[in-house]
Amino acid sequence: MDTRETIPTGGSFYPLVAELFQQQKKAAILYDDNGVTRASGIIESIFDRDGKQWIRLDDQTEIRIDRLYAVNGTFSSDYSEC
């Protein structure tokens, strides 16, 4: 039986991305950008814009935290693509 690590329903990736940011560890990310999109890199900053939380990777890619599907193998509980 296959299992995968997920965040709880209604949960947020914020604690995970904050930990990666503080530790300056690489993040492998799947997110929604009009379809499933991959990104990876060191999280350079976490910031608020228009009432939403965002991350900026070291290649300057900016991603809304609430649009994340997966970070380093931890998935959103409602993501079913894999």
C-alpha positions, 0 to 999 in steps of 0.5 A: 500500500502506498502512503504519502505525507500530507498536511491536514485538511485546511492546514497550511504549508507555512510552518514547513516553508518557514522552517526551510527558510530559516534553515536555508534548505532547498525546497522542491515545490509543486504549485498551481500556476494555471496548471501544476508547475514545478519549482525548486530552490532556496526560499529567499523570503516570506512576505505578505502581499494583498493579504496573502502570504508568499514565498520568493525563491532564489531565482526570484520565482514568487509563489503564493503559499495557499497555491502550494500542492507539495513541498519536499514530498509533503502534499496538500491533503486534497491534491490527488494528481499522484 
